[in-house]
Amino acid sequence: MKIENQAESIPPLKSGRLNSYSPADIKRRGVERFLDEVCETDPVNIPDLGFTAEENQRMDVIIQLEKVTSKNGL
């Protein structure tokens, strides 16, 4: 069995470009190491999209209905 080099570099994500990694490469390098090196560590700032409290409440109801529906296989 061949043991792969854990020090193998992982190409970084390039902003504004399509990035793809093969599942075999991710497994070879280790999923945890891959995620540590490639993924953002800063919190994601979600912009204010201007929804009203009523609109947010309606969306929450729709999401709950979708969760129930998906659990029931409908």
Residue pairs with C-beta under 8 A, 6 or more apart in sequence:
4 28
4 29
6 29
6 30
6 33
8 28
8 29
10 21
10 29
10 33
10 34
10 37
10 38
12 37
12 38
13 19
13 38
21 34
21 38
26 34
51 59
